[in-house]
């Protein structure tokens, strides 16, 4: 079992996931407004933020430091499939212009599920350990 996550890291991890949630809420608004490209523009950094949380949790980043190249490689390995493909397609481009809502919607849904799974992972790591004695057992009273 790993050591507890330091408080300052918990704050950073939660902040990353809050930012991801905020961006996905904006992405969903963009979809509702008929702006598929703008929706992906909002969702993409949110997914990256959540993937970074996953990397930090797996690597226990509070115990070691890594180079930007190492984190970049690790980050790419954690992206959900649609966003891994999107990252490859995007390259150096800063725009998602031309994406239709019906094409962007599944990616935004994938992003929402991914962020939720990373949040669940963080919550599991932060949960108190189970009691070593297990649940208390009470015997029925006799009359």
Backbone as ProteinMPNN parsed JSONL, in Angstrom:
{"seq_chain_A": "XXXXXXXXXXXXXXXXXXXXXXXXXXXXXXXXXXXXXXXXXXXXXXXXXXXXXXXXXXXXXXXXXXXXXXXXXXXXXXXXXXXXXXXXXXXXXXXXXXXXXXXXXXXXXXXXXXXXXXXXXXXXXXXXXXXXXXXXXXXXXXX", "coords_chain_A": {"N_chain_A": [[0.857, -1.187, 0.0], [0.519, 2.233, -0.721], [2.076, 5.241, 0.537], [0.456, 7.923, 2.366], [-0.982, 10.652, 0.501], [0.583, 13.758, 0.286], [-0.783, 16.78, 1.721], [-0.577, 19.203, 0.207], [-0.318, 18.168, -2.331], [-2.735, 16.832, -2.606], [-4.446, 19.0, -2.714], [-3.56, 20.119, -5.144], [-4.146, 18.024, -6.954], [-6.945, 17.813, -6.695], [-7.593, 20.376, -7.576], [-6.804, 20.261, -10.28], [-8.683, 18.415, -11.247], [-11.056, 19.785, -10.74], [-10.742, 21.909, -12.492], [-10.83, 20.477, -14.871], [-13.497, 19.549, -14.79], [-14.844, 22.02, -14.93], [-14.074, 22.881, -17.483], [-15.242, 20.872, -19.042], [-17.93, 21.322, -18.586], [-18.174, 23.766, -19.884], [-17.572, 22.841, -22.458], [-19.784, 21.218, -22.969], [-21.748, 23.163, -23.045], [-20.93, 24.519, -25.339], [-21.417, 22.543, -27.239], [-24.211, 22.462, -27.09], [-24.705, 24.936, -28.143], [-24.133, 24.508, -30.748], [-21.468, 24.386, -31.565], [-19.101, 22.519, -32.375], [-16.255, 22.418, -32.747], [-15.354, 24.377, -30.936], [-16.241, 23.167, -28.606], [-14.524, 20.952, -28.395], [-12.174, 22.338, -28.116], [-12.459, 23.316, -25.551], [-12.74, 20.92, -24.08], [-10.376, 19.43, -24.496], [-8.019, 20.48, -22.976], [-9.037, 19.896, -20.46], [-9.184, 17.106, -20.376], [-6.47, 16.589, -20.579], [-5.624, 17.642, -18.139], [-6.859, 15.872, -16.32], [-5.633, 13.483, -17.122], [-3.039, 14.045, -16.352], [-3.346, 14.052, -13.58], [-3.874, 11.338, -13.215], [-1.399, 10.271, -14.017], [0.298, 11.409, -12.073], [-0.754, 10.179, -9.767], [-0.27, 7.436, -10.278], [2.484, 7.431, -10.505], [3.247, 8.468, -8.141], [4.11, 11.191, -7.745], [4.933, 12.968, -5.785], [7.052, 11.823, -4.573], [9.207, 11.785, -6.291], [11.022, 13.432, -8.92], [10.554, 14.219, -12.337], [11.546, 14.559, -15.773], [10.307, 16.923, -18.209], [9.971, 15.658, -20.67], [9.68, 12.972, -19.868], [7.275, 13.113, -18.425], [5.581, 13.954, -20.483], [5.571, 11.729, -22.195], [4.473, 9.818, -20.458], [1.999, 10.984, -19.979], [0.75, 10.871, -22.493], [0.306, 8.133, -22.654], [-1.761, 7.75, -20.887], [-4.051, 8.916, -21.869], [-7.513, 8.814, -22.841], [-8.81, 6.751, -25.509], [-10.027, 8.179, -27.739], [-9.04, 10.754, -27.354], [-6.333, 10.328, -27.417], [-5.973, 9.74, -30.086], [-6.917, 12.157, -31.102], [-4.956, 13.887, -30.095], [-2.757, 13.062, -31.583], [-3.653, 13.734, -34.153], [-3.973, 16.441, -33.87], [-1.439, 17.581, -33.462], [0.742, 20.262, -33.844], [-1.174, 22.134, -34.173], [-3.353, 24.674, -33.034], [-6.035, 24.73, -33.093], [-9.383, 23.483, -33.321], [-11.031, 23.783, -35.389], [-13.802, 23.343, -37.556], [-14.926, 20.977, -36.656], [-17.838, 19.083, -36.398], [-20.817, 19.183, -34.403], [-22.05, 16.674, -33.974], [-19.892, 15.005, -34.35], [-18.108, 15.796, -32.418], [-19.45, 15.413, -30.011], [-19.368, 12.612, -29.017], [-16.694, 12.516, -28.177], [-16.604, 14.459, -26.178], [-18.311, 13.24, -24.368], [-16.796, 10.959, -23.813], [-14.668, 12.23, -22.593], [-15.905, 13.232, -20.279], [-16.567, 10.84, -18.927], [-13.988, 9.841, -18.54], [-12.779, 11.778, -16.848], [-14.434, 11.457, -14.625], [-13.73, 8.837, -13.89], [-11.063, 9.174, -13.147], [-11.397, 10.867, -10.975], [-12.763, 9.118, -9.241], [-10.724, 7.29, -8.807], [-8.865, 8.907, -7.429], [-10.423, 9.493, -5.15], [-10.622, 6.909, -4.043], [-7.958, 6.499, -3.356], [-7.687, 8.405, -1.371], [-9.405, 7.618, 0.583], [-10.0, 6.474, 3.92], [-8.024, 3.794, 5.285], [-9.262, 0.403, 5.461], [-10.548, -0.983, 8.495], [-8.351, -2.944, 10.463], [-9.444, -4.998, 11.912], [-11.749, -5.589, 10.704], [-15.324, -5.433, 9.98], [-17.474, -4.687, 12.731], [-18.919, -7.27, 14.654], [-21.959, -8.175, 15.878], [-23.587, -10.023, 18.351], [-26.746, -11.656, 18.434], [-29.134, -10.748, 20.887], [-30.254, -12.74, 23.578], [-33.431, -13.634, 24.917]], "CA_chain_A": [[0.0, 0.0, 0.0], [1.331, 3.434, -0.813], [2.016, 6.212, 1.629], [-0.565, 8.957, 2.153], [-0.646, 11.749, -0.408], [0.729, 15.01, 1.046], [-1.905, 17.708, 1.603], [-0.415, 20.15, -0.909], [-0.582, 17.425, -3.554], [-4.185, 16.599, -2.658], [-5.008, 20.267, -3.186], [-3.22, 20.24, -6.57], [-4.895, 17.002, -7.691], [-8.356, 18.231, -6.73], [-7.672, 21.563, -8.424], [-6.741, 19.813, -11.673], [-9.961, 17.793, -11.6], [-12.072, 20.854, -10.765], [-10.548, 22.616, -13.76], [-11.333, 19.595, -15.925], [-14.968, 19.609, -14.731], [-15.258, 23.334, -15.426], [-13.879, 22.892, -18.938], [-16.223, 19.992, -19.673], [-19.212, 22.031, -18.53], [-18.121, 24.721, -21.002], [-17.634, 22.066, -23.703], [-21.177, 20.808, -23.162], [-22.472, 24.378, -23.48], [-20.564, 24.757, -26.744], [-22.174, 21.582, -28.051], [-25.601, 22.93, -27.118], [-24.727, 26.122, -29.013], [-23.815, 24.109, -32.116], [-20.062, 24.682, -31.846], [-18.322, 21.312, -32.111], [-14.837, 22.736, -32.626], [-15.146, 25.089, -29.661], [-16.432, 22.188, -27.533], [-13.271, 20.203, -28.258], [-11.172, 23.282, -27.621], [-12.644, 23.366, -24.093], [-12.574, 19.595, -23.48], [-9.008, 18.923, -24.646], [-7.166, 20.713, -21.793], [-9.622, 19.221, -19.305], [-8.73, 15.713, -20.431], [-5.036, 16.618, -20.269], [-5.505, 17.856, -16.688], [-7.218, 14.618, -15.654], [-4.58, 12.504, -17.422], [-1.897, 14.388, -15.51], [-3.668, 13.547, -12.24], [-3.673, 9.884, -13.254], [0.057, 10.044, -14.055], [0.837, 11.743, -10.754], [-1.166, 9.14, -8.82], [0.433, 6.189, -10.587], [3.918, 7.637, -10.322], [3.449, 9.083, -6.826], [5.003, 12.291, -8.123], [5.414, 13.665, -4.6], [8.271, 11.142, -4.125], [10.284, 11.875, -7.287], [10.824, 14.43, -9.977], [10.813, 13.698, -13.676], [11.718, 15.589, -16.802], [9.129, 17.224, -19.011], [9.852, 14.604, -21.686], [9.132, 11.777, -19.234], [5.858, 13.353, -18.145], [4.872, 14.017, -21.762], [5.405, 10.346, -22.635], [3.542, 9.17, -19.528], [0.696, 11.605, -20.185], [0.192, 10.303, -23.718], [-0.118, 6.753, -22.4], [-2.955, 7.748, -20.037], [-5.202, 9.538, -22.536], [-8.522, 7.903, -23.385], [-8.504, 6.468, -26.913], [-10.405, 9.26, -28.655], [-8.174, 11.905, -27.166], [-4.999, 9.945, -27.882], [-6.045, 9.944, -31.533], [-7.055, 13.595, -31.313], [-3.649, 14.491, -29.827], [-1.921, 12.771, -32.751], [-4.174, 14.507, -35.281], [-3.851, 17.866, -33.579], [-0.057, 18.004, -33.674], [1.048, 21.609, -33.365], [-2.318, 23.01, -34.428], [-4.009, 25.201, -31.838], [-7.453, 24.89, -33.391], [-10.222, 22.332, -33.644], [-12.021, 24.336, -36.311], [-14.404, 22.446, -38.519], [-15.561, 19.805, -36.063], [-19.289, 19.169, -36.261], [-21.323, 18.812, -33.073], [-22.279, 15.22, -33.893], [-18.592, 14.334, -34.286], [-17.454, 16.191, -31.168], [-20.219, 14.95, -28.847], [-18.834, 11.385, -28.39], [-15.421, 12.818, -27.517], [-16.915, 15.164, -24.928], [-18.849, 12.218, -23.469], [-15.646, 10.164, -23.389], [-13.914, 13.071, -21.662], [-16.65, 13.279, -19.019], [-16.385, 9.538, -18.278], [-12.585, 9.732, -18.146], [-12.566, 12.63, -15.672], [-15.126, 10.808, -13.505], [-12.956, 7.666, -13.457], [-9.868, 9.662, -12.452], [-11.868, 11.363, -9.678], [-13.016, 7.931, -8.418], [-9.406, 6.762, -8.441], [-8.335, 9.787, -6.384], [-11.232, 9.276, -3.943], [-10.205, 5.625, -3.457], [-6.632, 6.685, -2.728], [-7.805, 9.277, -0.204], [-10.295, 7.002, 1.571], [-9.265, 5.866, 5.038], [-7.854, 2.349, 5.117], [-10.246, -0.391, 6.205], [-10.151, -1.388, 9.839], [-7.681, -4.249, 10.399], [-10.277, -5.994, 12.576], [-12.939, -5.829, 9.886], [-16.545, -4.846, 10.546], [-17.869, -5.18, 14.049], [-19.951, -8.306, 14.606], [-22.738, -8.18, 17.135], [-24.373, -11.254, 18.534], [-28.137, -11.368, 18.813], [-29.437, -10.891, 22.327], [-31.255, -13.767, 23.897], [-34.434, -13.126, 25.848]], "C_chain_A": [[0.89, 1.232, 0.0], [1.108, 4.361, 0.38], [0.924, 7.24, 1.334], [-0.052, 10.066, 1.218], [-0.527, 13.024, 0.42], [-0.396, 15.995, 0.726], [-1.757, 18.654, 0.417], [-0.655, 19.463, -2.253], [-2.069, 17.129, -3.704], [-4.867, 17.85, -3.204], [-4.768, 20.433, -4.688], [-4.036, 19.25, -7.408], [-6.371, 17.386, -7.815], [-8.548, 19.458, -7.615], [-7.652, 21.211, -9.909], [-8.088, 19.226, -12.112], [-11.099, 18.805, -11.612], [-11.97, 21.644, -12.055], [-11.081, 21.773, -14.916], [-12.862, 19.619, -15.96], [-15.495, 20.921, -15.294], [-15.163, 23.381, -16.949], [-14.899, 22.004, -19.649], [-17.624, 20.584, -19.627], [-19.275, 23.052, -19.669], [-18.226, 23.988, -22.342], [-19.07, 21.643, -23.997], [-22.041, 21.995, -23.583], [-22.186, 24.676, -24.943], [-21.291, 23.789, -27.665], [-23.618, 22.032, -28.194], [-25.765, 24.138, -28.031], [-24.378, 25.794, -30.463], [-22.38, 24.36, -32.528], [-19.177, 23.488, -31.476], [-16.84, 21.583, -31.905], [-14.509, 23.43, -31.314], [-15.334, 24.143, -28.477], [-15.153, 21.391, -27.311], [-12.149, 21.084, -27.732], [-11.259, 23.417, -26.102], [-12.304, 22.02, -23.455], [-11.123, 19.123, -23.463], [-8.124, 19.226, -23.429], [-7.727, 20.09, -20.517], [-9.191, 17.767, -19.232], [-7.247, 15.644, -20.084], [-4.819, 16.793, -18.762], [-5.806, 16.568, -15.929], [-6.165, 13.541, -15.907], [-3.341, 12.78, -16.577], [-2.123, 13.92, -14.072], [-3.425, 12.041, -12.195], [-2.182, 9.534, -13.255], [0.654, 10.294, -12.682], [0.479, 10.675, -9.724], [-0.388, 7.848, -9.044], [1.917, 6.289, -10.25], [4.273, 8.105, -8.915], [4.481, 10.211, -6.953], [5.557, 13.06, -6.935], [6.682, 13.019, -4.049], [9.451, 11.323, -5.079], [9.999, 13.009, -8.255], [11.225, 13.8, -11.307], [10.975, 14.857, -14.64], [10.392, 15.809, -17.527], [8.908, 16.146, -20.072], [9.26, 13.32, -21.088], [7.639, 11.953, -18.967], [5.037, 13.397, -19.427], [4.591, 12.608, -22.275], [4.366, 9.639, -21.762], [2.124, 9.697, -19.719], [0.012, 11.011, -21.41], [-0.343, 8.898, -23.52], [-1.404, 6.681, -21.581], [-4.195, 8.304, -20.722], [-6.225, 8.494, -22.966], [-8.362, 7.83, -24.904], [-8.845, 7.597, -27.88], [-9.486, 10.463, -28.552], [-6.725, 11.596, -27.509], [-4.929, 10.157, -29.395], [-6.111, 11.435, -31.861], [-5.721, 14.303, -31.098], [-2.704, 14.26, -31.005], [-2.346, 13.613, -33.953], [-3.886, 15.993, -35.106], [-2.436, 18.367, -33.866], [0.202, 19.363, -33.072], [-0.105, 22.586, -33.559], [-2.96, 23.441, -33.111], [-5.52, 25.246, -31.993], [-8.129, 23.549, -33.66], [-11.323, 22.789, -34.602], [-12.529, 23.255, -37.258], [-15.056, 21.203, -37.938], [-17.057, 20.044, -35.919], [-19.691, 18.694, -34.866], [-21.477, 17.298, -32.955], [-20.972, 14.426, -33.852], [-17.876, 14.626, -32.963], [-18.147, 15.603, -29.939], [-19.669, 13.657, -28.228], [-17.501, 11.621, -27.671], [-15.645, 13.547, -26.199], [-17.494, 14.174, -23.911], [-17.726, 11.314, -22.937], [-14.819, 10.938, -22.358], [-14.596, 13.102, -20.296], [-16.463, 11.97, -18.242], [-14.954, 9.368, -17.77], [-12.308, 10.546, -16.882], [-13.235, 12.003, -14.449], [-14.325, 9.606, -12.995], [-11.688, 8.083, -12.716], [-10.258, 10.186, -11.066], [-12.145, 10.183, -8.729], [-11.703, 7.318, -7.93], [-8.781, 7.587, -7.314], [-9.101, 9.564, -5.079], [-10.869, 7.96, -3.253], [-8.87, 5.765, -2.736], [-6.718, 7.497, -1.45], [-8.68, 8.683, 0.892], [-9.469, 6.409, 2.709], [-9.13, 4.365, 4.828], [-8.901, 1.589, 5.924], [-9.676, -0.785, 7.564], [-9.486, -2.759, 9.771], [-8.51, -5.358, 11.041], [-11.505, -6.345, 11.746], [-14.152, -5.219, 10.548], [-16.879, -5.483, 11.891], [-19.006, -6.185, 13.894], [-20.664, -8.273, 15.955], [-23.535, -9.464, 17.172], [-25.786, -10.883, 18.921], [-28.321, -11.597, 20.319], [-30.456, -11.993, 22.527], [-32.191, -13.216, 24.962], [-34.432, -13.835, 27.149]], "O_chain_A": [[1.921, 1.249, 0.672], [0.117, 4.275, 1.106], [0.516, 7.404, 0.184], [1.142, 10.362, 1.164], [-1.439, 13.347, 1.182], [-0.897, 16.037, -0.397], [-2.725, 18.882, -0.308], [-1.135, 20.087, -3.199], [-2.601, 17.172, -4.813], [-5.757, 17.764, -4.051], [-5.67, 20.839, -5.421], [-4.557, 19.615, -8.462], [-6.964, 17.298, -8.89], [-9.55, 19.566, -8.322], [-8.394, 21.793, -10.701], [-8.569, 19.506, -13.21], [-12.017, 18.686, -12.423], [-12.985, 22.009, -12.648], [-11.71, 22.299, -15.833], [-13.457, 19.698, -17.035], [-16.472, 20.937, -16.043], [-16.073, 23.868, -17.619], [-15.369, 22.344, -20.735], [-18.419, 20.365, -20.541], [-20.301, 23.185, -20.336], [-18.896, 24.465, -23.259], [-19.518, 21.703, -25.142], [-22.961, 21.843, -24.388], [-23.087, 25.041, -25.697], [-21.731, 24.17, -28.75], [-24.184, 21.991, -29.287], [-26.826, 24.342, -28.621], [-24.331, 26.686, -31.31], [-22.097, 24.531, -33.714], [-18.582, 23.455, -30.399], [-16.233, 21.035, -30.985], [-13.514, 23.113, -30.662], [-14.665, 24.293, -27.454], [-14.743, 21.177, -26.17], [-11.281, 20.624, -26.991], [-10.24, 23.613, -25.44], [-11.656, 21.976, -22.41], [-10.694, 18.48, -22.505], [-7.523, 18.299, -22.887], [-6.973, 19.788, -19.593], [-8.872, 17.257, -18.158], [-6.818, 14.736, -19.372], [-3.934, 16.164, -18.182], [-5.085, 16.213, -14.996], [-5.84, 12.77, -15.004], [-2.669, 11.848, -16.136], [-1.192, 13.445, -13.421], [-2.836, 11.532, -11.242], [-1.76, 8.604, -12.567], [1.43, 9.481, -12.182], [1.314, 10.305, -8.898], [0.097, 7.24, -8.089], [2.52, 5.331, -9.766], [5.444, 8.139, -8.538], [5.557, 10.178, -6.354], [6.57, 13.745, -7.073], [7.328, 13.581, -3.165], [10.588, 11.039, -4.703], [8.866, 13.474, -8.38], [12.122, 12.958, -11.374], [10.587, 15.988, -14.35], [9.483, 14.981, -17.46], [7.768, 15.767, -20.339], [8.438, 12.659, -21.723], [6.839, 11.06, -19.245], [3.903, 12.92, -19.445], [3.486, 12.327, -22.738], [3.486, 8.946, -22.272], [1.159, 8.938, -19.631], [-1.175, 10.687, -21.366], [-1.331, 8.511, -24.145], [-2.072, 5.647, -21.582], [-5.296, 8.168, -20.189], [-5.852, 7.407, -23.407], [-7.83, 8.757, -25.514], [-8.038, 7.936, -28.746], [-9.191, 11.115, -29.553], [-5.965, 12.5, -27.855], [-3.947, 10.688, -29.913], [-5.444, 11.91, -32.78], [-5.388, 15.225, -31.842], [-1.943, 15.151, -31.381], [-1.504, 14.141, -34.68], [-3.595, 16.704, -36.068], [-2.254, 19.441, -34.44], [-0.094, 19.588, -31.899], [-0.014, 23.743, -33.149], [-3.087, 22.64, -32.185], [-6.215, 25.75, -31.112], [-7.511, 22.612, -34.165], [-12.419, 22.229, -34.609], [-11.783, 22.379, -37.695], [-15.686, 20.444, -38.675], [-17.489, 21.067, -35.389], [-18.987, 17.904, -34.237], [-21.08, 16.707, -31.95], [-20.952, 13.294, -33.368], [-17.128, 13.789, -32.457], [-17.493, 15.326, -28.934], [-19.512, 13.603, -27.008], [-17.224, 10.979, -26.658], [-14.955, 13.283, -25.215], [-17.195, 14.265, -22.721], [-17.713, 10.953, -21.76], [-14.335, 10.37, -21.379], [-13.926, 13.008, -19.268], [-16.227, 11.994, -17.034], [-14.736, 8.814, -16.693], [-11.672, 10.052, -15.952], [-12.666, 12.015, -13.358], [-14.253, 9.385, -11.786], [-11.282, 7.42, -11.761], [-9.532, 9.972, -10.095], [-11.801, 10.244, -7.549], [-11.594, 6.884, -6.783], [-8.233, 7.032, -6.361], [-8.489, 9.459, -4.015], [-10.814, 7.897, -2.025], [-8.676, 5.221, -1.649], [-5.913, 7.306, -0.538], [-8.696, 9.191, 2.013], [-8.369, 5.903, 2.486], [-10.02, 3.733, 4.258], [-9.373, 2.076, 6.951], [-8.462, -0.898, 7.737], [-9.995, -3.653, 9.095], [-8.3, -6.535, 10.745], [-12.219, -7.298, 12.059], [-14.026, -4.552, 11.575], [-16.597, -6.656, 12.138], [-19.932, -5.98, 13.11], [-20.042, -8.334, 17.015], [-24.077, -9.923, 16.166], [-26.007, -9.913, 19.647], [-27.742, -12.506, 20.915], [-31.394, -12.152, 21.746], [-31.782, -12.422, 25.809], [-35.227, -13.51, 28.031]]}, "name": "protein", "num_of_chains": 1, "seq": "XXXXXXXXXXXXXXXXXXXXXXXXXXXXXXXXXXXXXXXXXXXXXXXXXXXXXXXXXXXXXXXXXXXXXXXXXXXXXXXXXXXXXXXXXXXXXXXXXXXXXXXXXXXXXXXXXXXXXXXXXXXXXXXXXXXXXXXXXXXXXXX"}
